[in-house]
Structure formats: structure tokens, C-alpha cells
Amino acid sequence: MNLSLKATRFVIEALEHYQQSHDQRLLQAGLSDDEISDLVNDRQYLDAIKKEFEKHREELMQPCEGVKANA
């Protein structure tokens, strides 16, 4: 994955927003069992994707080995 730290943050934020949208839809009355199941499954998938991006973000934030700051 070759996304910058800033791009990764934007993707994480977008995924969180999309998860919130799913949460709101799950609160709607009158959803069928299939709709509920689809929303729950999609939300879990979004969470898995978000965790991958969070892991990538953490890797980007790690200081590069071999790089020394000037004193």
C-alpha cells in the first residue's frame, strides 16, 4: 500500500463515517432480516478494512531505522 499518512487518515475517517451511516440505518424501523444481516455484515467488513488502514497508519508513524537526527 503506497498511501501517505494524510491519505490514510482520510480513508480511516471516511470508513468511520460510513460505519456510522450503517449504525443509523440499523436503527430504522421496518428493516427486513435480510437488510439487517447485510448491514451488519457490511459493517463488520468495514471494520476489518479500517483495522488494516490503522495498522498501515501505525507503520507510517514508526520512525525509519537508520535515520539519525542531527543534534
N, CA, C and O atoms as a Tripos MOL2 file, in Angstrom:
@<TRIPOS>MOLECULE
protein
  284   283    71     0     0
PROTEIN
NO_CHARGES

@<TRIPOS>ATOM
      1 N           0.8590   -1.1660    0.0000 N.3       1 MET1
      2 CA          0.0000    0.0000    0.0000 C.3       1 MET1
      3 C           0.9080    1.2320    0.0000 C.2       1 MET1
      4 O           1.8250    1.3290    0.8160 O.2       1 MET1
      5 N           0.6610    2.1430   -0.8850 N.am      2 ASN2
      6 CA          1.5130    3.3110   -1.0260 C.3       2 ASN2
      7 C           0.7690    4.6060   -0.7570 C.2       2 ASN2
      8 O           0.9480    5.5860   -1.4810 O.2       2 ASN2
      9 N          -0.0550    4.6200    0.2650 N.am      3 LEU3
     10 CA         -0.7630    5.8450    0.6200 C.3       3 LEU3
     11 C           0.0350    6.6330    1.6440 C.2       3 LEU3
     12 O           0.6930    6.0640    2.5140 O.2       3 LEU3
     13 N          -0.0340    7.9420    1.5270 N.am      4 SER4
     14 CA          0.6290    8.7970    2.5030 C.3       4 SER4
     15 C          -0.1140    8.7170    3.8360 C.2       4 SER4
     16 O          -1.2280    8.2000    3.9200 O.2       4 SER4
     17 N           0.5250    9.2320    4.8540 N.am      5 LEU5
     18 CA         -0.0990    9.2600    6.1810 C.3       5 LEU5
     19 C          -1.4020   10.0520    6.1320 C.2       5 LEU5
     20 O          -2.4070    9.6340    6.7060 O.2       5 LEU5
     21 N          -1.3870   11.1900    5.4500 N.am      6 LYS6
     22 CA         -2.5840   12.0250    5.3600 C.3       6 LYS6
     23 C          -3.7070   11.3000    4.6150 C.2       6 LYS6
     24 O          -4.8590   11.3310    5.0480 O.2       6 LYS6
     25 N          -3.3790   10.6560    3.5100 N.am      7 ALA7
     26 CA         -4.3870    9.9150    2.7450 C.3       7 ALA7
     27 C          -4.9550    8.7740    3.5820 C.2       7 ALA7
     28 O          -6.1550    8.5050    3.5470 O.2       7 ALA7
     29 N          -4.0890    8.1140    4.3280 N.am      8 THR8
     30 CA         -4.5370    7.0110    5.1840 C.3       8 THR8
     31 C          -5.4980    7.5180    6.2490 C.2       8 THR8
     32 O          -6.5080    6.8730    6.5330 O.2       8 THR8
     33 N          -5.1930    8.6660    6.8370 N.am      9 ARG9
     34 CA         -6.0940    9.2540    7.8340 C.3       9 ARG9
     35 C          -7.4560    9.5700    7.2190 C.2       9 ARG9
     36 O          -8.4910    9.3280    7.8400 O.2       9 ARG9
     37 N          -7.4570   10.1090    6.0010 N.am     10 PHE10
     38 CA         -8.7230   10.4240    5.3290 C.3      10 PHE10
     39 C          -9.5470    9.1610    5.0780 C.2      10 PHE10
     40 O         -10.7660    9.1650    5.2500 O.2      10 PHE10
     41 N          -8.8780    8.0880    4.6730 N.am     11 VAL11
     42 CA         -9.5870    6.8350    4.4130 C.3      11 VAL11
     43 C         -10.1840    6.2960    5.7100 C.2      11 VAL11
     44 O         -11.3300    5.8460    5.7210 O.2      11 VAL11
     45 N          -9.4320    6.3360    6.7870 N.am     12 ILE12
     46 CA         -9.9370    5.8660    8.0870 C.3      12 ILE12
     47 C         -11.1540    6.6870    8.5030 C.2      12 ILE12
     48 O         -12.1600    6.1400    8.9560 O.2      12 ILE12
     49 N         -11.0510    7.9980    8.3440 N.am     13 GLU13
     50 CA        -12.1700    8.8720    8.6970 C.3      13 GLU13
     51 C         -13.4070    8.5660    7.8550 C.2      13 GLU13
     52 O         -14.5250    8.5460    8.3710 O.2      13 GLU13
     53 N         -13.2070    8.3300    6.5740 N.am     14 ALA14
     54 CA        -14.3190    8.0070    5.6810 C.3      14 ALA14
     55 C         -14.9570    6.6740    6.0690 C.2      14 ALA14
     56 O         -16.1810    6.5400    6.0530 O.2      14 ALA14
     57 N         -14.1400    5.7070    6.4100 N.am     15 LEU15
     58 CA        -14.6690    4.4130    6.8350 C.3      15 LEU15
     59 C         -15.4710    4.5440    8.1270 C.2      15 LEU15
     60 O         -16.5160    3.9100    8.2780 O.2      15 LEU15
     61 N         -14.9870    5.3580    9.0540 N.am     16 GLU16
     62 CA        -15.7210    5.5850   10.3030 C.3      16 GLU16
     63 C         -17.0680    6.2400   10.0160 C.2      16 GLU16
     64 O         -18.0820    5.8760   10.6120 O.2      16 GLU16
     65 N         -17.0730    7.1980    9.1110 N.am     17 HIS17
     66 CA        -18.3230    7.8700    8.7390 C.3      17 HIS17
     67 C         -19.3000    6.8680    8.1090 C.2      17 HIS17
     68 O         -20.4950    6.8860    8.4010 O.2      17 HIS17
     69 N         -18.7830    6.0120    7.2580 N.am     18 TYR18
     70 CA        -19.6230    5.0050    6.6050 C.3      18 TYR18
     71 C         -20.1690    4.0130    7.6370 C.2      18 TYR18
     72 O         -21.3130    3.5710    7.5270 O.2      18 TYR18
     73 N         -19.3550    3.6640    8.6360 N.am     19 GLN19
     74 CA        -19.8240    2.7820    9.7010 C.3      19 GLN19
     75 C         -20.9510    3.4550   10.4860 C.2      19 GLN19
     76 O         -21.9390    2.8090   10.8330 O.2      19 GLN19
     77 N         -20.8020    4.7450   10.7630 N.am     20 GLN20
     78 CA        -21.8550    5.4800   11.4710 C.3      20 GLN20
     79 C         -23.1440    5.4990   10.6530 C.2      20 GLN20
     80 O         -24.2400    5.4100   11.2060 O.2      20 GLN20
     81 N         -23.0060    5.6130    9.3470 N.am     21 SER21
     82 CA        -24.1730    5.5720    8.4640 C.3      21 SER21
     83 C         -24.8860    4.2220    8.5850 C.2      21 SER21
     84 O         -26.1150    4.1620    8.6370 O.2      21 SER21
     85 N         -24.1140    3.1600    8.6290 N.am     22 HIS22
     86 CA        -24.6970    1.8240    8.8000 C.3      22 HIS22
     87 C         -25.3910    1.7170   10.1570 C.2      22 HIS22
     88 O         -26.4750    1.1430   10.2610 O.2      22 HIS22
     89 N         -24.7640    2.2710   11.1950 N.am     23 ASP23
     90 CA        -25.3700    2.2450   12.5280 C.3      23 ASP23
     91 C         -26.7220    2.9550   12.5200 C.2      23 ASP23
     92 O         -27.6900    2.4680   13.1030 O.2      23 ASP23
     93 N         -26.7800    4.1020   11.8590 N.am     24 GLN24
     94 CA        -28.0400    4.8570   11.7790 C.3      24 GLN24
     95 C         -29.0980    4.0630   11.0150 C.2      24 GLN24
     96 O         -30.2610    4.0240   11.4150 O.2      24 GLN24
     97 N         -28.6930    3.4420    9.9310 N.am     25 ARG25
     98 CA        -29.6490    2.6490    9.1480 C.3      25 ARG25
     99 C         -30.1670    1.4550    9.9390 C.2      25 ARG25
    100 O         -31.3220    1.0580    9.7890 O.2      25 ARG25
    101 N         -29.3030    0.8790   10.7890 N.am     26 LEU26
    102 CA        -29.7310   -0.2620   11.6030 C.3      26 LEU26
    103 C         -30.7820    0.1310   12.6390 C.2      26 LEU26
    104 O         -31.5290   -0.7190   13.1240 O.2      26 LEU26
    105 N         -30.8390    1.4210   12.9760 N.am     27 LEU27
    106 CA        -31.8260    1.8950   13.9460 C.3      27 LEU27
    107 C         -33.1930    2.1530   13.3160 C.2      27 LEU27
    108 O         -34.1760    2.3680   14.0250 O.2      27 LEU27
    109 N         -33.2540    2.1310   11.9970 N.am     28 GLN28
    110 CA        -34.5170    2.3940   11.3070 C.3      28 GLN28
    111 C         -35.4990    1.2490   11.5410 C.2      28 GLN28
    112 O         -35.1350    0.0730   11.5470 O.2      28 GLN28
    113 N         -36.7320    1.6340   11.7280 N.am     29 ALA29
    114 CA        -37.7840    0.6320   11.9010 C.3      29 ALA29
    115 C         -38.1500    0.0390   10.5480 C.2      29 ALA29
    116 O         -38.0210    0.6960    9.5150 O.2      29 ALA29
    117 N         -38.5980   -1.1810   10.5650 N.am     30 GLY30
    118 CA        -39.1370   -1.8060    9.3670 C.3      30 GLY30
    119 C         -38.1240   -2.4710    8.4620 C.2      30 GLY30
    120 O         -38.4630   -2.8560    7.3430 O.2      30 GLY30
    121 N         -36.8940   -2.6180    8.9110 N.am     31 LEU31
    122 CA        -35.9050   -3.3030    8.0850 C.3      31 LEU31
    123 C         -36.1830   -4.8040    8.0900 C.2      31 LEU31
    124 O         -36.5500   -5.3800    9.1130 O.2      31 LEU31
    125 N         -36.0040   -5.4100    6.9470 N.am     32 SER32
    126 CA        -36.1840   -6.8630    6.8770 C.3      32 SER32
    127 C         -34.9720   -7.5510    7.4930 C.2      32 SER32
    128 O         -33.9310   -6.9260    7.6980 O.2      32 SER32
    129 N         -35.1110   -8.8270    7.7840 N.am     33 ASP33
    130 CA        -33.9940   -9.5870    8.3440 C.3      33 ASP33
    131 C         -32.8120   -9.6010    7.3720 C.2      33 ASP33
    132 O         -31.6570   -9.5370    7.7920 O.2      33 ASP33
    133 N         -33.1050   -9.6850    6.0790 N.am     34 ASP34
    134 CA        -32.0340   -9.6780    5.0800 C.3      34 ASP34
    135 C         -31.2940   -8.3380    5.0700 C.2      34 ASP34
    136 O         -30.0670   -8.3080    4.9720 O.2      34 ASP34
    137 N         -32.0280   -7.2420    5.1700 N.am     35 GLU35
    138 CA        -31.4030   -5.9170    5.1960 C.3      35 GLU35
    139 C         -30.5240   -5.7630    6.4410 C.2      35 GLU35
    140 O         -29.4070   -5.2520    6.3610 O.2      35 GLU35
    141 N         -31.0310   -6.2030    7.5710 N.am     36 ILE36
    142 CA        -30.2650   -6.1330    8.8170 C.3      36 ILE36
    143 C         -28.9960   -6.9670    8.6900 C.2      36 ILE36
    144 O         -27.9110   -6.5160    9.0590 O.2      36 ILE36
    145 N         -29.1310   -8.1630    8.1760 N.am     37 SER37
    146 CA        -27.9830   -9.0440    8.0060 C.3      37 SER37
    147 C         -26.9410   -8.4240    7.0780 C.2      37 SER37
    148 O         -25.7440   -8.4660    7.3630 O.2      37 SER37
    149 N         -27.3970   -7.8540    5.9740 N.am     38 ASP38
    150 CA        -26.4760   -7.2060    5.0300 C.3      38 ASP38
    151 C         -25.7470   -6.0380    5.6860 C.2      38 ASP38
    152 O         -24.5360   -5.8860    5.5280 O.2      38 ASP38
    153 N         -26.4890   -5.2190    6.4220 N.am     39 LEU39
    154 CA        -25.8730   -4.0590    7.0870 C.3      39 LEU39
    155 C         -24.8560   -4.4840    8.1370 C.2      39 LEU39
    156 O         -23.7790   -3.8960    8.2380 O.2      39 LEU39
    157 N         -25.1890   -5.4910    8.9070 N.am     40 VAL40
    158 CA        -24.2770   -5.9780    9.9440 C.3      40 VAL40
    159 C         -23.0190   -6.5670    9.2970 C.2      40 VAL40
    160 O         -21.9020   -6.2960    9.7380 O.2      40 VAL40
    161 N         -23.2080   -7.3640    8.2630 N.am     41 ASN41
    162 CA        -22.0530   -7.9470    7.5760 C.3      41 ASN41
    163 C         -21.1800   -6.8700    6.9390 C.2      41 ASN41
    164 O         -19.9530   -6.9240    7.0320 O.2      41 ASN41
    165 N         -21.8100   -5.8990    6.2950 N.am     42 ASP42
    166 CA        -21.0580   -4.8120    5.6740 C.3      42 ASP42
    167 C         -20.2960   -4.0160    6.7220 C.2      42 ASP42
    168 O         -19.1510   -3.6260    6.4980 O.2      42 ASP42
    169 N         -20.9250   -3.7750    7.8610 N.am     43 ARG43
    170 CA        -20.2670   -3.0100    8.9210 C.3      43 ARG43
    171 C         -19.0510   -3.7600    9.4600 C.2      43 ARG43
    172 O         -18.0200   -3.1510    9.7450 O.2      43 ARG43
    173 N         -19.1700   -5.0700    9.5970 N.am     44 GLN44
    174 CA        -18.0340   -5.8670   10.0510 C.3      44 GLN44
    175 C         -16.9030   -5.8330    9.0200 C.2      44 GLN44
    176 O         -15.7280   -5.7770    9.3820 O.2      44 GLN44
    177 N         -17.2620   -5.8660    7.7520 N.am     45 TYR45
    178 CA        -16.2680   -5.7940    6.6940 C.3      45 TYR45
    179 C         -15.5770   -4.4260    6.7120 C.2      45 TYR45
    180 O         -14.3580   -4.3360    6.5610 O.2      45 TYR45
    181 N         -16.3620   -3.3740    6.8960 N.am     46 LEU46
    182 CA        -15.7900   -2.0320    7.0020 C.3      46 LEU46
    183 C         -14.8190   -1.9500    8.1750 C.2      46 LEU46
    184 O         -13.7600   -1.3300    8.0700 O.2      46 LEU46
    185 N         -15.1810   -2.5710    9.2820 N.am     47 ASP47
    186 CA        -14.3180   -2.5550   10.4630 C.3      47 ASP47
    187 C         -12.9950   -3.2700   10.1820 C.2      47 ASP47
    188 O         -11.9380   -2.8100   10.6130 O.2      47 ASP47
    189 N         -13.0500   -4.3810    9.4700 N.am     48 ALA48
    190 CA        -11.8300   -5.1100    9.1230 C.3      48 ALA48
    191 C         -10.9360   -4.2670    8.2130 C.2      48 ALA48
    192 O          -9.7180   -4.2340    8.3910 O.2      48 ALA48
    193 N         -11.5380   -3.5940    7.2480 N.am     49 ILE49
    194 CA        -10.7730   -2.7250    6.3530 C.3      49 ILE49
    195 C         -10.1450   -1.5830    7.1510 C.2      49 ILE49
    196 O          -8.9750   -1.2500    6.9600 O.2      49 ILE49
    197 N         -10.9320   -0.9900    8.0430 N.am     50 LYS50
    198 CA        -10.4370    0.1210    8.8530 C.3      50 LYS50
    199 C          -9.2460   -0.3200    9.6950 C.2      50 LYS50
    200 O          -8.2800    0.4310    9.8290 O.2      50 LYS50
    201 N          -9.2940   -1.5080   10.2590 N.am     51 LYS51
    202 CA         -8.1880   -2.0060   11.0710 C.3      51 LYS51
    203 C          -6.9180   -2.1610   10.2400 C.2      51 LYS51
    204 O          -5.8190   -1.8990   10.7310 O.2      51 LYS51
    205 N          -7.0620   -2.5820    8.9900 N.am     52 GLU52
    206 CA         -5.9020   -2.6880    8.1060 C.3      52 GLU52
    207 C          -5.2930   -1.3100    7.8550 C.2      52 GLU52
    208 O          -4.0720   -1.1570    7.8590 O.2      52 GLU52
    209 N          -6.1380   -0.3170    7.6380 N.am     53 PHE53
    210 CA         -5.6380    1.0340    7.4190 C.3      53 PHE53
    211 C          -5.0170    1.6080    8.6970 C.2      53 PHE53
    212 O          -4.0290    2.3390    8.6290 O.2      53 PHE53
    213 N          -5.5840    1.2860    9.8480 N.am     54 GLU54
    214 CA         -4.9970    1.7370   11.1140 C.3      54 GLU54
    215 C          -3.6140    1.1120   11.3190 C.2      54 GLU54
    216 O          -2.6930    1.7690   11.8050 O.2      54 GLU54
    217 N          -3.4840   -0.1430   10.9480 N.am     55 LYS55
    218 CA         -2.1870   -0.8190   11.0320 C.3      55 LYS55
    219 C          -1.1930   -0.1250   10.0920 C.2      55 LYS55
    220 O          -0.0480    0.1200   10.4690 O.2      55 LYS55
    221 N          -1.6300    0.1840    8.8850 N.am     56 HIS56
    222 CA         -0.7770    0.8860    7.9280 C.3      56 HIS56
    223 C          -0.3760    2.2610    8.4680 C.2      56 HIS56
    224 O           0.7750    2.6720    8.3280 O.2      56 HIS56
    225 N          -1.3210    2.9670    9.0810 N.am     57 ARG57
    226 CA         -1.0360    4.2760    9.6650 C.3      57 ARG57
    227 C           0.0440    4.1590   10.7350 C.2      57 ARG57
    228 O           0.9690    4.9700   10.7880 O.2      57 ARG57
    229 N          -0.0820    3.1430   11.5860 N.am     58 GLU58
    230 CA          0.9080    2.9380   12.6430 C.3      58 GLU58
    231 C           2.2880    2.6620   12.0490 C.2      58 GLU58
    232 O           3.3000    3.1420   12.5610 O.2      58 GLU58
    233 N           2.3220    1.8920   10.9720 N.am     59 GLU59
    234 CA          3.5970    1.6090   10.3230 C.3      59 GLU59
    235 C           4.2100    2.8850    9.7600 C.2      59 GLU59
    236 O           5.4230    3.0800    9.8430 O.2      59 GLU59
    237 N           3.3870    3.7500    9.1910 N.am     60 LEU60
    238 CA          3.8810    5.0070    8.6390 C.3      60 LEU60
    239 C           4.4050    5.9350    9.7300 C.2      60 LEU60
    240 O           5.2970    6.7490    9.4880 O.2      60 LEU60
    241 N           3.8530    5.8080   10.9140 N.am     61 MET61
    242 CA          4.2390    6.6920   12.0060 C.3      61 MET61
    243 C           5.5070    6.2160   12.7230 C.2      61 MET61
    244 O           6.0880    6.9650   13.5090 O.2      61 MET61
    245 N           5.9410    4.9800   12.4600 N.am     62 GLN62
    246 CA          7.1520    4.4660   13.0810 C.3      62 GLN62
    247 C           8.3540    5.1970   12.4950 C.2      62 GLN62
    248 O           8.4340    5.4040   11.2850 O.2      62 GLN62
    249 N           9.2870    5.5870   13.3580 N.am     63 PRO63
    250 CA         10.4880    6.2480   12.8340 C.3      63 PRO63
    251 C          11.2740    5.2880   11.9560 C.2      63 PRO63
    252 O          11.3580    4.0950   12.2460 O.2      63 PRO63
    253 N          11.8290    5.7970   10.9150 N.am     64 CYS64
    254 CA         12.6220    4.9760   10.0000 C.3      64 CYS64
    255 C          13.9200    4.5670   10.6820 C.2      64 CYS64
    256 O          14.5970    5.3990   11.2850 O.2      64 CYS64
    257 N          14.2650    3.2970   10.5900 N.am     65 GLU65
    258 CA         15.5120    2.8120   11.1700 C.3      65 GLU65
    259 C          16.6670    3.3230   10.3300 C.2      65 GLU65
    260 O          16.5630    3.4260    9.1070 O.2      65 GLU65
    261 N          17.7390    3.6350   10.9770 N.am     66 GLY66
    262 CA         18.9160    4.1110   10.2750 C.3      66 GLY66
    263 C          18.9310    5.6130   10.0590 C.2      66 GLY66
    264 O          19.9480    6.1650    9.6380 O.2      66 GLY66
    265 N          17.8420    6.2740   10.3330 N.am     67 VAL67
    266 CA         17.7690    7.7140   10.1880 C.3      67 VAL67
    267 C          18.1160    8.3300   11.5320 C.2      67 VAL67
    268 O          17.4860    8.0190   12.5430 O.2      67 VAL67
    269 N          19.1040    9.1920   11.5470 N.am     68 LYS68
    270 CA         19.5170    9.8180   12.7930 C.3      68 LYS68
    271 C          19.2660   11.3050   12.7040 C.2      68 LYS68
    272 O          19.5430   11.9410   11.6860 O.2      68 LYS68
    273 N          18.7430   11.8460   13.7750 N.am     69 ALA69
    274 CA         18.5040   13.2930   13.8290 C.3      69 ALA69
    275 C          19.8020   13.9870   14.1530 C.2      69 ALA69
    276 O          20.6330   13.4670   14.8980 O.2      69 ALA69
    277 N          19.9710   15.1600   13.5930 N.am     70 ASN70
    278 CA         21.1420   15.9710   13.9180 C.3      70 ASN70
    279 C          20.9860   16.5620   15.3050 C.2      70 ASN70
    280 O          19.9230   17.0790   15.6470 O.2      70 ASN70
    281 N          22.0400   16.4900   16.1070 N.am     71 ALA71
    282 CA         21.9870   17.0210   17.4660 C.3      71 ALA71
    283 C          22.3820   18.4610   17.5040 C.2      71 ALA71
    284 O          22.3930   19.0700   18.5730 O.2      71 ALA71
@<TRIPOS>BOND
     1     1     2 1
     2     2     3 1
     3     3     4 2
     4     3     5 am
     5     5     6 1
     6     6     7 1
     7     7     8 2
     8     7     9 am
     9     9    10 1
    10    10    11 1
    11    11    12 2
    12    11    13 am
    13    13    14 1
    14    14    15 1
    15    15    16 2
    16    15    17 am
    17    17    18 1
    18    18    19 1
    19    19    20 2
    20    19    21 am
    21    21    22 1
    22    22    23 1
    23    23    24 2
    24    23    25 am
    25    25    26 1
    26    26    27 1
    27    27    28 2
    28    27    29 am
    29    29    30 1
    30    30    31 1
    31    31    32 2
    32    31    33 am
    33    33    34 1
    34    34    35 1
    35    35    36 2
    36    35    37 am
    37    37    38 1
    38    38    39 1
    39    39    40 2
    40    39    41 am
    41    41    42 1
    42    42    43 1
    43    43    44 2
    44    43    45 am
    45    45    46 1
    46    46    47 1
    47    47    48 2
    48    47    49 am
    49    49    50 1
    50    50    51 1
    51    51    52 2
    52    51    53 am
    53    53    54 1
    54    54    55 1
    55    55    56 2
    56    55    57 am
    57    57    58 1
    58    58    59 1
    59    59    60 2
    60    59    61 am
    61    61    62 1
    62    62    63 1
    63    63    64 2
    64    63    65 am
    65    65    66 1
    66    66    67 1
    67    67    68 2
    68    67    69 am
    69    69    70 1
    70    70    71 1
    71    71    72 2
    72    71    73 am
    73    73    74 1
    74    74    75 1
    75    75    76 2
    76    75    77 am
    77    77    78 1
    78    78    79 1
    79    79    80 2
    80    79    81 am
    81    81    82 1
    82    82    83 1
    83    83    84 2
    84    83    85 am
    85    85    86 1
    86    86    87 1
    87    87    88 2
    88    87    89 am
    89    89    90 1
    90    90    91 1
    91    91    92 2
    92    91    93 am
    93    93    94 1
    94    94    95 1
    95    95    96 2
    96    95    97 am
    97    97    98 1
    98    98    99 1
    99    99   100 2
   100    99   101 am
   101   101   102 1
   102   102   103 1
   103   103   104 2
   104   103   105 am
   105   105   106 1
   106   106   107 1
   107   107   108 2
   108   107   109 am
   109   109   110 1
   110   110   111 1
   111   111   112 2
   112   111   113 am
   113   113   114 1
   114   114   115 1
   115   115   116 2
   116   115   117 am
   117   117   118 1
   118   118   119 1
   119   119   120 2
   120   119   121 am
   121   121   122 1
   122   122   123 1
   123   123   124 2
   124   123   125 am
   125   125   126 1
   126   126   127 1
   127   127   128 2
   128   127   129 am
   129   129   130 1
   130   130   131 1
   131   131   132 2
   132   131   133 am
   133   133   134 1
   134   134   135 1
   135   135   136 2
   136   135   137 am
   137   137   138 1
   138   138   139 1
   139   139   140 2
   140   139   141 am
   141   141   142 1
   142   142   143 1
   143   143   144 2
   144   143   145 am
   145   145   146 1
   146   146   147 1
   147   147   148 2
   148   147   149 am
   149   149   150 1
   150   150   151 1
   151   151   152 2
   152   151   153 am
   153   153   154 1
   154   154   155 1
   155   155   156 2
   156   155   157 am
   157   157   158 1
   158   158   159 1
   159   159   160 2
   160   159   161 am
   161   161   162 1
   162   162   163 1
   163   163   164 2
   164   163   165 am
   165   165   166 1
   166   166   167 1
   167   167   168 2
   168   167   169 am
   169   169   170 1
   170   170   171 1
   171   171   172 2
   172   171   173 am
   173   173   174 1
   174   174   175 1
   175   175   176 2
   176   175   177 am
   177   177   178 1
   178   178   179 1
   179   179   180 2
   180   179   181 am
   181   181   182 1
   182   182   183 1
   183   183   184 2
   184   183   185 am
   185   185   186 1
   186   186   187 1
   187   187   188 2
   188   187   189 am
   189   189   190 1
   190   190   191 1
   191   191   192 2
   192   191   193 am
   193   193   194 1
   194   194   195 1
   195   195   196 2
   196   195   197 am
   197   197   198 1
   198   198   199 1
   199   199   200 2
   200   199   201 am
   201   201   202 1
   202   202   203 1
   203   203   204 2
   204   203   205 am
   205   205   206 1
   206   206   207 1
   207   207   208 2
   208   207   209 am
   209   209   210 1
   210   210   211 1
   211   211   212 2
   212   211   213 am
   213   213   214 1
   214   214   215 1
   215   215   216 2
   216   215   217 am
   217   217   218 1
   218   218   219 1
   219   219   220 2
   220   219   221 am
   221   221   222 1
   222   222   223 1
   223   223   224 2
   224   223   225 am
   225   225   226 1
   226   226   227 1
   227   227   228 2
   228   227   229 am
   229   229   230 1
   230   230   231 1
   231   231   232 2
   232   231   233 am
   233   233   234 1
   234   234   235 1
   235   235   236 2
   236   235   237 am
   237   237   238 1
   238   238   239 1
   239   239   240 2
   240   239   241 am
   241   241   242 1
   242   242   243 1
   243   243   244 2
   244   243   245 am
   245   245   246 1
   246   246   247 1
   247   247   248 2
   248   247   249 am
   249   249   250 1
   250   250   251 1
   251   251   252 2
   252   251   253 am
   253   253   254 1
   254   254   255 1
   255   255   256 2
   256   255   257 am
   257   257   258 1
   258   258   259 1
   259   259   260 2
   260   259   261 am
   261   261   262 1
   262   262   263 1
   263   263   264 2
   264   263   265 am
   265   265   266 1
   266   266   267 1
   267   267   268 2
   268   267   269 am
   269   269   270 1
   270   270   271 1
   271   271   272 2
   272   271   273 am
   273   273   274 1
   274   274   275 1
   275   275   276 2
   276   275   277 am
   277   277   278 1
   278   278   279 1
   279   279   280 2
   280   279   281 am
   281   281   282 1
   282   282   283 1
   283   283   284 2
@<TRIPOS>SUBSTRUCTURE
     1 MET1         2 RESIDUE 1 A MET
     2 ASN2         6 RESIDUE 1 A ASN
     3 LEU3        10 RESIDUE 1 A LEU
     4 SER4        14 RESIDUE 1 A SER
     5 LEU5        18 RESIDUE 1 A LEU
     6 LYS6        22 RESIDUE 1 A LYS
     7 ALA7        26 RESIDUE 1 A ALA
     8 THR8        30 RESIDUE 1 A THR
     9 ARG9        34 RESIDUE 1 A ARG
    10 PHE10       38 RESIDUE 1 A PHE
    11 VAL11       42 RESIDUE 1 A VAL
    12 ILE12       46 RESIDUE 1 A ILE
    13 GLU13       50 RESIDUE 1 A GLU
    14 ALA14       54 RESIDUE 1 A ALA
    15 LEU15       58 RESIDUE 1 A LEU
    16 GLU16       62 RESIDUE 1 A GLU
    17 HIS17       66 RESIDUE 1 A HIS
    18 TYR18       70 RESIDUE 1 A TYR
    19 GLN19       74 RESIDUE 1 A GLN
    20 GLN20       78 RESIDUE 1 A GLN
    21 SER21       82 RESIDUE 1 A SER
    22 HIS22       86 RESIDUE 1 A HIS
    23 ASP23       90 RESIDUE 1 A ASP
    24 GLN24       94 RESIDUE 1 A GLN
    25 ARG25       98 RESIDUE 1 A ARG
    26 LEU26      102 RESIDUE 1 A LEU
    27 LEU27      106 RESIDUE 1 A LEU
    28 GLN28      110 RESIDUE 1 A GLN
    29 ALA29      114 RESIDUE 1 A ALA
    30 GLY30      118 RESIDUE 1 A GLY
    31 LEU31      122 RESIDUE 1 A LEU
    32 SER32      126 RESIDUE 1 A SER
    33 ASP33      130 RESIDUE 1 A ASP
    34 ASP34      134 RESIDUE 1 A ASP
    35 GLU35      138 RESIDUE 1 A GLU
    36 ILE36      142 RESIDUE 1 A ILE
    37 SER37      146 RESIDUE 1 A SER
    38 ASP38      150 RESIDUE 1 A ASP
    39 LEU39      154 RESIDUE 1 A LEU
    40 VAL40      158 RESIDUE 1 A VAL
    41 ASN41      162 RESIDUE 1 A ASN
    42 ASP42      166 RESIDUE 1 A ASP
    43 ARG43      170 RESIDUE 1 A ARG
    44 GLN44      174 RESIDUE 1 A GLN
    45 TYR45      178 RESIDUE 1 A TYR
    46 LEU46      182 RESIDUE 1 A LEU
    47 ASP47      186 RESIDUE 1 A ASP
    48 ALA48      190 RESIDUE 1 A ALA
    49 ILE49      194 RESIDUE 1 A ILE
    50 LYS50      198 RESIDUE 1 A LYS
    51 LYS51      202 RESIDUE 1 A LYS
    52 GLU52      206 RESIDUE 1 A GLU
    53 PHE53      210 RESIDUE 1 A PHE
    54 GLU54      214 RESIDUE 1 A GLU
    55 LYS55      218 RESIDUE 1 A LYS
    56 HIS56      222 RESIDUE 1 A HIS
    57 ARG57      226 RESIDUE 1 A ARG
    58 GLU58      230 RESIDUE 1 A GLU
    59 GLU59      234 RESIDUE 1 A GLU
    60 LEU60      238 RESIDUE 1 A LEU
    61 MET61      242 RESIDUE 1 A MET
    62 GLN62      246 RESIDUE 1 A GLN
    63 PRO63      250 RESIDUE 1 A PRO
    64 CYS64      254 RESIDUE 1 A CYS
    65 GLU65      258 RESIDUE 1 A GLU
    66 GLY66      262 RESIDUE 1 A GLY
    67 VAL67      266 RESIDUE 1 A VAL
    68 LYS68      270 RESIDUE 1 A LYS
    69 ALA69      274 RESIDUE 1 A ALA
    70 ASN70      278 RESIDUE 1 A ASN
    71 ALA71      282 RESIDUE 1 A ALA
